[in-house]
Amino acid sequence: MSEPEAGILAVEYDGYGGPEVLRLRRIVAPRPAPGEVVVKVHAASVNPVDWKVRSGLLQKFFSITFPAITGRDAAGEVVAAGSDADMALIGQRVCFLAPRGVGTWSQRVALPASITVAIPSTLSYEHAAALPLAGISAMVGIVQTAKVNAGMRVLIHAAAGGVGSIAVQLAHMRGATVIATCSQHNRDFVSHLGAREVIAYDKTAFEDQVRDVDVVFDLIGGDVHRRSYHVLRPGGMMVCLAAAPYEDQSAQFGVKIIMPQVPEDRTTLESVVELAAAGKIRPSVEQVLPLSDFAKAQDMSQTGHARGKTVLVF
């Protein structure tokens, strides 16, 4: 019996809670609707948003239909195409950022053909899976929103994480002076990514070390967000993504606060893949785990101290 006939494995949950609500189940394999393709997933990324959605932390912002499959991005091979989709895509290696409500921790995923991006043979499935959400987030924050370029001073928080590590590389590539925060354990790692100055948050307060930056890239929010106002120059910009709640004090400090959306944008993802294929940026895949370790993967992500990306392989 073939895999689709027997069903496929997917990580589902029936309600909000901790990692213990996740279940590895056999479900009916998806079929492509018009304009869609089915991707046989080889590797799926682990992102902080996965546990935030699963825990219910984000339920005020968007609703979930249960049972839900977790995961947001992945890489694999196109194995089927629906009507109005290019049949030539079948057999192509691709990565993608799935639409909300389409989980990627599944052996097969159906999604619009228009948001898949071809990946070269030189890019492994594991590294390709680590690119979509982290890469698009970093590109949206650093390039499209802050428009970072040569001569600018940029402070990047959570610089050792999936988004932060790519953001450091992008800002450095564009000629900015990069200042980064991370744990003492990750200082050398972040320095090698291109940060000129690395501040260990578990050793010293960044606001005591930094002044007059043009851009703060805030991936944390909360108290870190509040303290970041003090390091921005007048007229500077704070770009916030997937952060904890914060109080907007931009008017008081004379700065600009922007929280951009991170869309399933094929053009942006194509740019990220091109940079990775050319060796100009590299996703930092630090952990590769089997799908059976799905609960461990989310538990590790929830601690908030992971370096780079964790990827599940199927």
C-alpha positions in Angstrom: 0.0 0.0 0.0 1.4 3.4 -1.0 1.9 6.2 1.5 -1.1 8.3 0.4 -3.4 5.2 0.4 -2.2 4.3 3.9 -2.5 7.9 5.2 0.4 10.1 6.3 1.9 11.1 9.6 1.3 14.6 11.0 1.8 16.4 14.3 -1.7 17.6 15.4 -3.2 19.0 18.6 -6.9 19.3 19.6 -6.7 22.3 22.0 -4.3 24.8 23.5 -1.7 23.7 26.0 1.9 22.7 26.5 4.0 20.3 24.3 2.0 17.4 25.8 -1.0 18.3 23.7 0.9 17.4 20.5 0.1 14.0 18.9 1.7 12.2 16.0 -1.2 10.8 14.1 -2.0 9.2 10.8 -4.3 11.3 8.7 -5.7 11.3 5.2 -3.2 12.5 2.7 -4.1 15.9 1.1 -5.1 16.2 -2.5 -4.4 19.4 -4.5 -7.2 21.8 -5.2 -7.1 23.9 -8.4 -3.9 26.0 -8.4 -2.3 23.9 -5.7 0.5 21.4 -5.5 1.2 18.6 -2.9 4.7 18.6 -1.5 6.2 15.5 0.1 8.0 17.2 3.0 11.6 16.1 3.7 12.3 18.7 6.4 10.3 21.2 8.4 11.5 24.2 10.5 10.9 24.8 14.2 9.9 28.4 14.9 8.9 30.2 18.2 5.5 31.1 16.6 4.7 27.3 16.6 4.6 27.0 20.4 3.1 30.5 20.8 0.1 29.4 18.7 -0.1 26.0 20.3 -0.1 27.5 23.8 -2.9 29.9 23.0 -0.7 32.9 23.5 -1.8 34.3 20.1 -5.5 33.3 20.0 -6.5 37.0 20.3 -4.8 37.7 17.0 -6.1 34.8 15.0 -8.3 31.8 15.5 -7.6 28.1 15.0 -9.8 25.3 13.8 -9.0 22.1 15.7 -7.5 19.6 15.2 -4.6 21.7 13.9 -1.3 20.7 12.4 1.6 22.7 13.7 4.5 24.2 11.7 4.8 27.1 9.3 7.6 26.4 6.8 9.3 23.4 5.2 11.1 22.0 2.2 10.5 18.9 0.0 9.5 17.6 -3.4 6.4 18.4 -5.4 4.6 15.1 -6.0 1.2 16.2 -7.4 -0.4 19.2 -9.0 -4.0 20.2 -9.3 -5.8 21.8 -12.2 -4.5 25.3 -13.1 -1.1 24.4 -11.6 1.9 23.8 -13.8 2.4 20.0 -14.1 6.1 20.7 -14.8 6.4 21.5 -11.1 6.1 17.8 -10.2 9.5 16.5 -9.2 10.8 19.9 -8.3 12.6 20.6 -5.0 11.0 23.5 -3.3 10.7 25.4 0.0 7.8 27.4 1.2 6.1 29.5 3.9 2.7 28.0 4.3 -0.5 30.1 4.7 -1.9 30.3 8.2 -3.9 27.2 9.0 -1.8 25.0 6.8 0.6 23.1 9.1 3.9 21.9 7.8 4.8 19.2 10.4 3.2 16.7 8.0 4.6 14.2 5.5 2.6 15.9 2.8 1.2 19.4 2.5 -1.2 20.9 -0.1 -0.7 24.6 -0.8 -0.9 27.2 -3.6 1.7 26.5 -6.2 2.3 30.3 -6.5 4.0 30.5 -3.1 6.5 27.6 -3.6 10.1 28.5 -4.5 12.5 26.2 -6.3 15.7 25.3 -4.4 19.0 24.4 -6.1 20.6 21.0 -5.6 23.4 22.7 -3.7 21.0 23.6 -0.9 20.0 20.7 1.4 16.4 20.2 2.4 17.4 20.9 6.0 18.9 24.3 5.2 16.2 25.1 2.8 13.5 24.4 5.4 15.3 26.8 7.8 15.0 29.7 5.4 11.3 30.7 4.7 10.0 32.2 7.9 13.3 33.3 9.4 14.6 34.6 6.0 11.4 36.5 5.0 11.2 37.9 8.6 14.8 39.2 8.5 14.4 40.5 4.9 11.1 42.3 5.8 12.6 43.8 8.9 16.1 44.8 7.8 15.8 45.4 4.1 12.2 46.3 3.3 11.1 48.2 6.4 14.3 49.6 8.0 16.1 49.9 4.6 19.4 49.3 6.3 22.4 50.3 4.3 26.0 51.4 4.6 26.8 53.9 7.3 23.9 52.9 9.5 24.2 51.6 13.1 21.8 48.7 13.8 21.1 47.0 17.0 19.7 43.4 16.6 18.2 41.6 19.6 18.1 37.8 19.9 20.9 37.7 17.3 21.7 34.0 17.9 18.2 32.9 16.9 16.8 31.9 13.6 15.6 35.3 12.5 18.3 37.3 14.3 21.2 35.3 12.9 20.0 36.0 9.3 19.3 39.6 10.2 22.9 40.1 11.3 24.2 38.6 8.1 21.9 40.8 6.0 22.7 44.0 7.8 26.5 43.3 7.6 26.2 42.4 3.9 24.6 45.8 3.3 27.4 47.6 5.0 25.9 48.6 8.3 27.6 48.6 11.6 26.0 45.7 13.4 25.6 45.6 17.2 24.0 42.5 18.6 22.7 41.1 21.8 22.8 37.4 22.8 23.9 35.2 25.7 27.5 35.0 26.7 27.6 31.4 25.3 26.7 32.7 21.8 29.0 35.7 21.6 31.6 34.1 19.3 28.9 32.6 17.1 27.2 36.0 16.6 30.5 37.8 16.0 31.4 35.4 13.2 28.1 36.2 11.5 29.2 39.8 11.1 28.4 41.7 14.2 31.0 44.3 15.0 30.0 44.5 18.7 28.3 41.7 20.7 26.7 42.4 24.0 26.0 39.5 26.3 22.6 40.2 27.9 23.4 37.8 30.8 26.5 39.9 31.7 25.6 43.5 31.0 22.7 45.8 30.1 22.8 46.7 26.5 21.5 50.2 27.2 24.6 50.9 29.3 26.8 50.1 26.3 25.0 51.5 23.2 23.8 54.9 22.1 22.6 56.7 19.0 21.7 53.7 16.8 19.6 54.3 13.7 17.6 51.1 13.9 16.7 48.6 16.6 15.4 45.2 15.3 13.4 43.9 18.3 12.5 40.2 18.3 11.8 40.1 22.0 9.4 42.9 23.1 8.4 43.5 26.7 11.2 44.9 28.9 13.8 44.7 26.1 11.5 46.8 24.0 11.1 49.4 26.8 14.9 49.6 27.3 15.6 49.9 23.6 14.1 53.4 23.3 17.1 54.8 25.2 19.6 53.6 22.6 17.9 55.0 19.5 18.9 58.4 18.1 16.1 61.0 17.7 14.2 60.1 14.6 15.5 56.5 14.7 13.3 53.4 14.0 12.4 50.3 16.0 11.2 47.4 13.9 9.3 44.8 16.0 8.5 41.2 14.9 6.8 38.4 16.8 7.5 40.2 20.1 5.9 40.1 23.6 3.4 42.9 24.3 4.9 46.3 24.7 3.9 49.9 25.3 4.4 52.2 22.4 6.5 55.1 23.7 7.6 56.4 20.2 6.1 59.8 20.6 7.8 60.4 24.0 11.2 59.5 22.6 10.8 61.0 19.1 11.3 57.8 17.2 9.3 55.6 14.9 7.8 52.1 15.7 6.8 49.7 13.0 5.5 46.2 13.3 5.4 44.9 9.7 3.5 41.8 8.6 5.4 38.7 7.4 3.6 37.5 4.3 3.8 34.3 2.3 5.7 36.3 -0.3 7.3 34.3 -3.1 9.4 37.2 -4.4 11.0 37.8 -1.0 11.6 34.1 -0.4 13.2 33.9 -3.9 15.6 36.6 -2.9 16.5 34.8 0.3 17.0 31.5 -1.5 19.2 33.3 -4.1 21.4 34.8 -1.3 21.7 31.4 0.4 22.5 29.6 -2.8 25.3 32.2 -3.5 26.7 31.7 0.0 26.0 35.3 1.0 23.8 34.3 3.9 23.5 30.9 5.6 20.8 29.6 7.8 22.3 28.4 11.1 20.9 24.9 11.5 22.1 23.8 14.9 19.8 20.8 15.6 18.4 18.2 13.2 15.9 15.9 14.9 13.6 13.1 13.7 9.9 13.9 13.4 9.4 11.6 16.4 11.1 14.2 18.6 8.4 16.8 17.8 7.5 17.5 21.4 11.2 17.9 22.4 11.7 20.4 19.5 8.9 22.7 20.7 10.0 22.4 24.3 13.5 23.5 23.2 12.1 26.4 21.2 10.0 27.6 24.1 13.0 28.0 26.4 14.1 30.9 24.2 17.8 30.1 24.4 18.2 28.1 21.2 21.0 29.0 18.8 20.1 29.1 15.1 17.4 26.8 13.8 16.1 23.4 14.8 14.8 21.3 11.9 12.8 18.1 11.9 13.5 15.5 9.2 10.9 13.1 7.8 
